[in-house]
């Protein structure tokens, strides 16, 4: 694999001067948006460059940097020297001479950190997912680099995982399959030490560039597959955006290391999940993106839940399902196979369908898997489909989900009715029914934060949720509701715990820490009224 065109971050002072020049030119996420405008900015994220080319016809330092690093156009040396420490960049390999012009050797993309940090993600030229030409562009990989080892920059999967990740301070974090280093960069803000691994040595070099240019401490970089580089070590946080694409066997230049894991079907994701417990500290988290097969005759929930190792709680969320033809077309286009000619494209397409047929795969799911090493005798494993919009970042919502599972696991019905609950923030009630009807057909509670769930409830459920402000126990609220509705309170207490559990599990109700002395009956009645 060719690695000769990658820059070197060997001199910290020169890296600092380069970072200062990027900031001085406003080559940041906010500066880029201001220059390009929202439509061209969004088009650039889709690897469409024409709108950005039209917006950078001037000669300002910012326009020069956009043309160099994002649009991959050569610029005159004088323009580059007005925007950058050009000789430093030439010496370190960020730029190369091309007659009287210079051109970039890598893509350097502004990226806004979670606290407003100005970061930059380094990747190979022409390696954003999507785009009309597939990975590497119509001409294949740039700069003589082996196409199979190209390293991608920021994509939707990268930002999704970054938003999902639990951001509690930890001692040790592992970014497994680091690629351009974006997850390691995020982890550097809340982990005392960060280890980043990849099978692709080029990716490790690029990850080092990303962290150095962004002003982060250099991670512990290790080459190898899955957990091989960290065989006897444990971590408080493991994150992975692995090469999860389910593709036919390939080798050489046909295999794209960033997406093709080299195992059959979804075995790579299964292996990663199953082995993660051995490398998690007690209470540690493993969070990853994955594809999984929908196999004929099997429930996908049961199949993926079977991957979860003992002693770990899990939350598996399927965000999207594609039939096998859609899936094959997506990744054939990503690889630029649609440009290889009709006969070649048809042959590759047929190979994908042949592989799916052999494995009895009818569709492919995409989603998130979060594991927590709880050590529980009765692990809580939730596998669900949620294709609807969510509010990122979701790290706090992930922590809340597992905290509620802990609560439910340790509270039988009697303890549940003795507990107090608080209605989650920004939950609204919707009544659905025919216009003019005396009573609604059903009532819906809807969240406007986090997972943005919606759930149907009956009159008792709606009334119960509306009264939950943390002051009264669930049992006393039900007694008051029974009195208002003329129902037997014992019967209501018996039939309601399952509904309360569902509202807690889905995050509509949050447990309040400890029970309090019960108020007198009049206070309960007044609260419900």
N, C-alpha and C positions, 0 to 999 in steps of 0.2 A: 504494500500500500504506500503510495507517495505521501510524504508529509513535509516536503521541502518548502512549501509556500506559506507555512504558518509563521506568524510573528513570534518574537521572543519577549517575555516580560522580565528579562533578567535584571534590568536596571530599574529599581523602584523610583528613582528620581525622574527618569525619562517617562515612566508610566504616569507619574504624578503630573508632569508637564502636559502630557497628552490629555489626561482627564481634565486638567484646568482649561485647555483649549476648547474641548468639547463643551464645557459649561459656559465659557465666555461667549461662544457662538450660539448658545441656547440650543445645542444639539441634544435636546431632552424630549421626553414624551410630550410635555406641554408645549415646548417650542415647536416641535414638529406639527402638532395639531394647529397651532396658530398660523404657521406658514402655509400648510397645505389646505386647511379647511377640512371639515368633517368628511365630505364625500371622497376626496382624494386620499385622505388618511385611511379611511376604511378600505378603499380599493387597494392601497399598498399592503394592508394586512392580508388581502386576498391574493397577493402576488401579482396584481395588475398595476403596471408602472406608468401607463400613458398619462393619467391625470396628474401624477406627481411630476412627470417630466414637464408638463405644461406649466406647473406651478413653480418651477425652479429655473426660469429662464434668465434670472438676474445673476449678479456676481457677488452677492453677500456671502460672508463666511458660512452661514447656515445652509444656503443653497448649494454651495460648493461641497459641503460635507454630505448632504443628502445625495447629491449626484455621485459622489465617490463611493460611499459605503452602502447606500440603499439601492440606488439605481444602477450601480456598477458601470458608470461611464467615466472614461478618462477625462481629466481636467488639466489645464496648463499648470506647469510647475509653479508659476508665480501666484496663481489663484490658491493652490494648495498651501503655499508658504504663508499666505496671508491669513489662513484659517488654522494652520497646524504648525507644530514644530517639525517642519518637513524633513530636515536632515535626520532628526531622531527617528522619525517614522520610516525613513528609507533604511537607516542602519538597523533598526529592529525588525524590519520586514512587514510593517503594516501597509507600506506602499512600495511599488516598484516603478522604475522609470520605463517609459515607452516613448522614446525620442524626446521631444520637448514637453511631453505630458507625463503625468503619473497616474497610476490606477491602484485601486485597493486590492489586497490579496484575500481579504475576508469581509463578510458582512458584519457591520457593527450597528446594532439596532437599539435605539433608546428604549428604556423600559422603566416605568414608574414603580418604585417599591411601595409596600403597604403603608408606610408612614411618610410618604412623599419623597422618598429617596430617589435620586437620579442615578440609575444604573444603566449598564449597556450589556447586551447579550451578543456574544460573538458566535458566528457560525460560518459554514462554508458558503461561498457565493452561490446565489440562485437556489437556495435550499429552504425556502418557505414551502409548507405543504400547500397543495393546490396550484393555482397558476395554470396558464394555458399549455405550458410545455411539459408539465410533470417535473419530477425532481431533477435538478441539475439543468433544466431548460432543454429546448429542442435539440441542442447539440451535445447533450450528455453532460458529464461532469466538467466543471471549469478547471482550468489550470493544470490539466494533466493528472488530476487526482483520480484514484481508483473510485469509480462511481459507487461501488458496493460499500465503501467506508465513509460516505459523505455524512456530515453532521448537521442536523437541522437546528434552526433557531427557535424563536417563540412561536407556538401555535396554540390553538384552542385547547388541546389536551394539556399542554404545559400550564396554562393559566388556570384551567379547571382544577388540576391537582394542587396547585399552589393555594388556591382559595379554599380547598377542602381541608388542608392540613392543620392539625392541632398545633397552635403556636405557644404552648406553655414552655417556660424555660426548661431546658434539659441539659444533662451533662454530655451525652453522646448522641449524635444523629448520623444516619447512614443514608446516602442517596445512591440507590442501587440502579445502575444504568443511567449515569448522570447526563450523557449527551452533551449539550452546550453548557450545562452547569447551573441552570436556572433554579432547580430545587435546592441544590447545595447553597446557592446564593441566598435564597430565602432562609434556609436553616441557619446560616451563619449569624443571623440576627438574634437567635434565641437558643443556640446550642453552644456549649463551651468548646466542643470539638466536633468537626464534621469530617466524615470519611465519604469519599465519592469513588464509585467503581464503574467500570465499563469494560466490555470485551474489545472495544475499539480504541487503540492507543491514540488515534487522532482525536477522538472525543475527549480523552483526558487532557490532552494539550490545549484543546479549545476551552474546556471548562476552567483550566488554570488561567487562561486569558480573560474569560468573563469575570472571574472573581477579582483578579488583579486590577483590571480596568475599572471595576465598580468599587474599588477601595476596600474589599473584604479580605480577611485573612486567608492565606492559601490553605485549602483543605488537604487532608491526607488522601492522595490519589493512588488508586490501586487497579491494576489490570486483571480481569478475569470474569468468569460467567457466574451469574446468580450469587450464591453465598460463598463461593470458593475463595475469594480473596480475604474473607473475614471468618474463616472456618471456626475458630474457637472464641469468637468475640460476641458480646451482647450490646444492645443499644436501647436507648429510651424511645427513640423514634426512627422508624424505617420508612422512607418514601420511595416510590418507584413509578415511573412512567415507562414500563418495559416495552420491548418489541413484541407487542401483543397481537399483531395481525395474523389471522389464521389463513395461511397461504400454502400452495402446493410446495413440495420439496424443491429447493433451488440451491445453486452453488455459484461460486465465482462472481462475475459482474452482475449476474441476474439476481443475486441475493442482496437486498438492501439491509444492512446491519441495523439501521435505526428502527426498522419495523418488523423484520423477519427474524424470529428468535431461534430458528434452526431446529425446533421440535415439532412434532406432529400435532395438528389440531390446536386445542387450547392447553396442551400439556405444560407449556412454559408458565402460564399464569397459575395453573394448578400447583405446579411444583413450588413456585414462589410462595404461594399461600401456605402450603403444607409445611414448608421448612422454616417459615418465618418465626414460629414459636421458639425454636432453638436459639434464635438470635435476638430475642426480646428480653429485656430486663423485666422484672415484676412490675406490672402496671404500665408497661411500654405499649406503644402504638405502632402498627404497621398500616400504611395507607397507600393504595395503588389504584391505577386504572387498569381495566382488563377488557378483553373480548372473551365471550364464551359461546360455545355451540349450543343451539337448540336441537337436541337429538330426538329423532323419531321415537315415540313411545316413552319419553322421559319428561318429567316436570323439571324445567330449568332451575327452579328454586331449590328443589331437593338435590339436584345434581351439584350445584355450586355450594350449597350449604355443606355437602359431604366433604368438601375440601378443607373445611375449617379445622385446625388442629385442636386437640383436647386442651382444656385449660384456657381457651380464648373465647371471649365474646366476639360477635361479628355483626356488622351491618352491611348488607349487600344491596345496592340500589341499581336496578337496571334503568338506564336513561333512554335507551334507543334500541330498536330492533330493526334489522334489515333482512329482507329475504336474500338468498344466496346470489341471485343475479345482481341486485343492487350493490351488494357487498363487493363482489368481484369487479364490477365496473368502477366503483370508487377507487379501489387500490390499483387496478390496471391503469387508470388515468393518472393516479399519483405517481406511478413509475414511468409515465410517458409512453406506455405501450400502444396508446391510440395513434402514435406518430410513426409506428414501425411498419405500417402498411396493412391493408385489410387481411391478407392471408396470415401474417404473423400474429396480428391482434386476435383473430379468430382462434388460432391454435392455442394461444396463451389463455384466452377466455375458456376454451374447452377444458384445458388442464385444471383450472380452478373448479369448474363444475364437476369434473371427474373426481377430484379429491373430496369434494363435499358429498357426492353420492356414495363414495366408498365408506365414508364415516357416518352415513345416515344423518347428515346435517341438513336441516330444513331452513334454518335462519341463524343469524348471529346477533347476539346481544352485546351491547357496550354499556359499561357502567363503572361504579366505584365499589371498592371493597375496603372496609376498615376493620382491623382486628385490634383488640385490646387484650393483653395478657392479664386476665383477672385471677386465674387460678381457681375459678368457681367450680364447684362440683356439678352445678347445673348451668352450664354456659347459656347465655342468651344469644341466640342466632336469629337475626331478622333478615329475610330475603324478600324484597318487594320491588314492584315496578312503579316508577315515578317519572314519567316523561315530561312533566309540566315545568314551567319556569320556576327557578329558585332565586334566592337572593344571596349572592356571593359577597364577602367570604363566608364560608359555612363552618369554619373551624370551631367556633363556639357552639354552634348547633350540634356538631358531632359530639363534643364533650357532654352537652346536655342530654343527648339521646342515651349515651351509656350511663350517665348518672341516674336517669329515670329507670333504666333497666335494673340497676342495682337496687333502687328503691322497691320496684315491683317484685323483684326476686325475694326480698326479705320481708314483705308484708302480705300476710294472708288476708282474707276478707275482713276479719275482725280488726286487724291492725289498720287496714285501709280505711275503714269507716271511722277509726279513731284519729286518723291523720287530718291535717289541714292542707288546703290547696289554694293556690293563687292563679287566677286566669292570666294566661300569657299576654304580653303586650300586643296591641294592635290586632286583636281578634274581633271580627265583626259577625253579626248574625244576619242571615238572609232568610226571608220567608218566601217559599215558592208555592204558588197555587194559582187558580184561575182568578181573574179580576172580579172583584165583588164578592168572592166567597167569604163566608163567615170565618172559616178556619183554613190555615194553609195546608197544602198537601204534605209538606215536610219542611223542616227547619234545617238550615245549613250553617255551621260555624266555619269561618274562613280565616286563615292566618294571612297577614300581610308582611310577615318577616320570615327569615330562614327558609324552610322547605315550602312555605306558602301552601300548606295543606288545606283541604276542605273535607268536612265529614258531616253526614246526616245525623241528626239527633232528634229524639222525641221531645215532647213538652217538658217532661221531667229533666231530661239531659240539658235542655236549653236553660231551664230555670236554675238547675244546679250550677252550671258553669257561670251564669250571670251573678250568682251570690258569692262565688269563691273569691274572697279577698284576703285569705290567710287568717281570719279571726275565728271562724267557727269550724268545728270538725265536720267531716263529711256526713257522719251519722246524724248529728243534730240538724244539719241542713235538710237531710231527707225526711226527718221527723216533721219538720216545719212544712215541707212541701206536701207530705202526706196529709197533714191537718188541713191545709188550704184546699187540696183536691178531694178531700173526703175519702182517702184511701187508708188501708191498714198499714201502719208504719212498719210492722214486722215484715209484711210481704214486700213492701218497697225496698227495705234494707236487703232482703234476700235476692231480689232480682236486679239490683242496680250495680253491684261491684264490677261486673264485667264491662259495663259501659264506662265506669270511672277509669278502669284500667286502660281501656282503649284511648280515652282522652288524655291520660297521662303519657302513655306510650307515644302518641302522636304529637305531644308537645303543646296541647291546648291548655293543660293544667300542669302547674309546677308544684311539687310537694314543698311545704313549709317545714322547717327543720324539726321542731318538737311540738307535741301536743300542749295545749294550755288548759287551765281550768275552764269548765263549761259555764257559759252564762246562764242566767235564769231564763225560764221559758218565755217570758215577755220579750226579752231582748232578742231571742231567736225569731219569734214571730214578727217583730218589727223589722228585723233585717231582711227577711224574705219578702215581706210586704213591700 
